[in-house]
Amino acid sequence: MINQEIIAPIRQILKEKYFGESYILDLLPVAVYVCDDSGKIIYCNRKAVDLWGREPEIGKELWCGSYKIFTTGGGILPLEKCPMAVCLKEQRPVYGEEILVVRPDGTLRNVAPHPQPLFDEVGSMVGAINMLIDITETKRTEQALRNSEKKYRKLAASLEKKVEEKTQDLKRKNEELKASEERYHKMVEEVEDYAIILLDIDGIIQNWNKGAQKIKGYREEEIVGKSFSTLYLPEDRESGLPQRILNEAKEKGKALHEGWRMKSDGSRFWGSIVLTALHDNENRIIGFSKVTRDLTERKLAEDKMKEYTSQLEFHNKELEQFAYAASHDMKEPLRKIHLYSSAVAENPNNTLDEKSKEFLCRSVSATKRMTQLIEDLLTYSKTTANTDSFELVDLNDVVEEVMLRHKDEIEENMVETVIEKLPLIMAIPFQMIQLFTNLISNAIKYKHAERNLSIQIKTQEIMGSQIHDSGAEPYRIYYKITVKDNGIGFNQNNAERIFNIFQRLHNSSSSEGSGIGLAICRRIVQNHHGYIKAIGVENQGASFEIYLPK
């Protein structure tokens, strides 16, 4: 049992000096305990138990208990130098100390003790009361501030010094925050590339930095106290644009806008603004921050680019119309030449010598090649991207239609085809038909004379990073469609040249063509934001790899 003769005087002191019985201390938000003049704990509140991590033995256990106490440097603090020991020994309050308490579970708590002696009515010390403030989170906050020193060296060094010197001094903390705020405002004032201003809740300008003066032309004394709508064009003010931007920031927390703004001299600049609502601790709007950038040069460059693009589109349309008209006008006389030459060559009543017949047949053949060349040129001129005509295309249907178009050639040449299931993609349908038509025609055209032709079409999904030397988006998925044959192939050194217009690697009479087909293939694939590669081995075959975005 606790010696009531010892406790009674202390209870009386608590009652007289601390507004009631000791249970009032349980209402305090900090740890408090009371010990007698020998250092034995005779009372502790719930916050003290939570801080220590265990219930002490009241009346038996010394104030230091079985806890280990360390200095903030990590060394063990001798019992006689602990704040409570000093208080009991010297019969005086002890302030400004900081200790580390090791709880039974091994965790450390940073504590600021405030021991104070208790005296009876004749002035004799009967014990002491200690208030323990857990400043662990405060110390962690201080450490976080110190860890940010590398990024904010100048500012953090100043803050760290103040935190280290006056951790417990609330007044100095307020001074520190005030100094920080002044430095922030100074920093904002010195920025010249951005206009950074503060507005009150009604949009009235509260400050003006150097950037604002440089961009907008007003001096601080000319503009502070006026509405930010002053910075907008008269027609924008009449339409209510400034107030709409302000309302958007109130509703959404932020408003973005770009447009022409007015300088103090009446000239205009293209401004990009970010208006951000500022809130107090109760989430009420107390004002706005407004950051403006002068993007006039970018705006003028964009407008110039749009003008160039518009001109280019106009010229392209003119070129397409010219190509169509020219090809139509060229095909008509060629058709007549072919008609008349064929009529003469096929008329059995004509008496032509063998040489003349040969020349006439060559003329007919030349007109056919010329007609095909004009058709291919017209096709090439039409293969320009038109996003309005993109739609979902089933490549299985495309290949099936192409095979039907070449059914006679396939049967005549006994072509073996192996076609895997192909994907559905967003594409221009007629261009996909033209793409596979050219590739399959190319395979038939350059088949090997000593073996039956085999054409394989297969597909797989790959990442853009796997398409080497292409510039593809590395994290985007692409369809890799391979069209492979076992024809005469080509030298891999010519893998790029075969895509150039009018380039033919095989000039034999058995391999007729305009030299435009593969150029058309590349143009079509590019229109669909994809890539095409050719892989060839002479006398073994060719493989064309098409990469289209999923």
Secondary structure, DSSP 8 states (H G I E B T S, - for coil): ---HHHHHHHHHHHHHHTTSSGGGGGGSSSEEEEEETTSBEEEE-HHHHHHHTS---TTTSBTTTT-EEE-TTS-B--GGGSHHHHHHHHTS---S--EEEE-TTS-EEEEEEEEEEEE-TTS-EEEEEEEEEE-HHHHHHHHHHHHTTTTTHHHHHHHHHHHHH-SS-HHHHHHHHHHHHHHHHHHHHH--SSEEEEE-TT-BB----HHHHHHH---HHHHTTSBGGGGB-HHHHHHTHHHHHHHHHHHHSEEEEEEEEE-TTS-EEEEEEEEEEEE-TTS-EEEEEEEEEE-HHHHHHHHHHHHHHHHHHHHHHHHHHHHHHHHHHHHHHHHHHHHHHHHHHH-TT----HHHHHHHHHHHHHHHHHHHHHHHHHHHHH----GGG-EEEEHHHHHHHHHHHTHHHHHHTT-EEEE----EEEE-HHHHHHHHHHHHHHHHHT--TTS--EEEEEEEEEEGGGSTTS---TTSEEEEEEEEE-SS---GGGTTGGGSTT--S---TTS---S-HHHHHHHHHHHTT-EEEEEEETTTEEEEEEEEE-
